[in-house]
């Protein structure tokens, strides 16, 4: 199973057969290593409805005939554009061709650029290639992260570290302590000045607590063994 980091909160997962794109904010992202029209994906998973997470969903899903997986209200909105949408909600799980998706709570907001309500924000636990990936979405720290780590043995955790809109470095380190993943990859930092953060400071603190951390370069691909 491979993971590619496309900047901000956007990741591309693949089990060698299916490709899953998470929060495809490519156009307008100064750190994006590729263009939206260069991405081919079978599924798109969205954590919430803010523009820096919906991003290029409509154009990519339309071109690739991708299935978009999102919470109910966000899914209803996107279905208005003629997209294939699978609607879910927090706490619910569903098995797709590549594996299982379960949405978790996240403490944030969710509206589109016009202020339309897009349902509850979410994190997501994705089971693909016998690995469990916890993409936290945009969120503050919350104690129930302990439950997420107890229910599923997380192989890779992706917490935001940019502060201001989400957890900062110290809260993200505490979140890692709650979840206890085998590997942690920081995200949602340095896209804009207001979320400037040093991922290597996060890495240092996480590893001081005996957690393995990988700071991914934009465009970098790693294999999860």
N, C-alpha and C positions, 0 to 999 in steps of 0.2 A: 504494500500500500504506500502510495506517495503523497506528499503534501508540497504544494508550491505556494509561496507567499507572494501576493500581488499588491501588497501595501495596504495601509489602514487596517480594516478588519476583513479583507478579502483573501480567501484561500481557495485553492483548487485541489480537490481530493480525487484520487483515482485508485481503483483496485485492478487496473489493467484491462477492465472491460467497460466499466461505467465511469463517467466523469461527473463530479458534483462541485458546483461553484457556490461559495458562500458570500453573501453581501457584496455584489459586484460593483463597487464604486471604482471605476476605471477612468472614464472621461471626467476631467476636472481634478483628478487626483495627481498632484505634482510628483508623487513617488511611484506611480504606476509604471511597471516595466514593459508594458505592451499596450496595444489599443484594444478597444472592446470588440472590434470586428475581427480580431485575430483569435478570439476564444471560441472553442467549440465545447459544448457541455450538454449532458443528458438531463441533468437536474440543476435547479437553482434553489438554494435554501436561504430564506430571509429571516433575520432576527427581529427586525422592526421596520417601520415605515419612513424613517428619516432619509433625506436625500442622499446622504453619504453612506447609505446602506442599500436602499433600493437601487441607486446608481443606474447602471445600464441594463437592468433586468428586462425591461420591455423590448429593447432592441435585440438583445442577445437571445432571449426566449423566443421571440418572433422568428428570427433567422434560423435558429437551431431546432425549433419545435420542441424546446425543453419543457419539462414539467416543473412548475414553480411550486415550492412547498412553503407555506406561510400560515400564520395564525388566521383565524376566520375572517376578521374584518379586512385585513390587508389582502387576503386572498380574494375576497369579493371585489375589492377595488381593482385589483389587477385583472380579474376576469372580464372587466368592462373593456379591456383592450384586446380581447379575443385570445388571451393566453390560455394554455392548459394549466390549470391550477388544482393543487390538492390542498384543501383547507384542513387545518388541525387546530388544536389549542393546547394551552399549558397543562402539563400533566398527562396528556394523551400521547400514545405512541402508535406507529404504523410501520409495517414492513413493506419496503419497496424492493425493486429488483436487485439493488446493490446492498441492501441491509435495512437496518432499523433507524427510525428517527423519533426522538422524543423531545418535546419542547419543555423547558424548565422556566421558572420565574426569573425575572431580571428587574432590577429597580432602576427605571429610566422613564422615558416618555415615548410616544409613537404617533407622529402625524406626518403628512406629506408637506411639500413646500408651500401649499396653499392653506395649511392649517387644518386639513381634514383629518379627523380621528381615524387611526389605522389599527385600532385594537391594542391589546397589551403587548409591551415589549417582551422579548424572550431571550433565553439562552437555548442551546440545543445540544443534545447528546446524540452523536451519529455513530452507529455501528457499521463499519465497512472493513472488509478484508480481515475479519476477526479482531479488529482494533476498535476501541471506543474513544471517540474524539469529543471533548467538551469545549465547544465554542461558547464563551460566556455572553456574547453579545455586548451591548453597552449596558453597564450596570455598576452600581455601587456595591460595597461589601455587604453580604447578608449571611446570617448564621446558618441558614438552611443549605448553604453550600456543603456543609458537613454531610447532610443527607444525600446529596448528589453523589459525593464520593463514597458513601457507604452502600448505596443502592447499586452503583456501577463502578467497577474497578477501572478508573480512567487511565488510558495509555498516554493521551496527549491532551493537555489543557491549554486553552488560548485565552488568557485574561487581558482586558484593556489596562494600560498603565499610564495613560496620558493626563489623568487628573482633570479638573474643571467640569467635564461632562460625565466622567466615569471615575472608577477607582484610580488613585495615584499609585505610585510604586509601593509604598508601605502597606496600603490596604490590599494591593494585589498579592504581595508576599503572604499576608495573612490568609487570603483566599486560597492560595496554593497549600498552605498548612492545613486548611479545612478539607480540601479535596484529595490531597496526597496523590497526584498523578505521577506516572513514571517519567514523563517529560513535560516541560512547560515551555511555551513559545509566546512571548509578549506581543501584543498588537495594539492598535489604536493609539499611536503616538507619532509626533513629528510631521503629521500631515499638514497641520496648521500651527501658527505660532502659539495659540492658546493651549495646545496640547503637547507642547514640547517636553520631552522627557528623555532621559538617558537609559536606554535598554540594558546597557552593560552594568549600570548601577543596580537595576532590578536583578540581573543575572547574578551579580556578586552576592546580593542578599539572599536570593533563593538558594544558591549553592552553599552559602554559609549554614543554611538550615537543612542541608543534605538532599536537596532536590536538583535533579538534572535540568539544565536550562539551555535552550538553543535560541540565540538571536539570529533570525533569518534575514539574509539580504533580500532586497526586493527582486523578485524573479527567481530566487533560489528554490531548488527542489531537493527535498530530503526523502529518504526511504525509511519507513517505520517498520522495524523488524520485530 
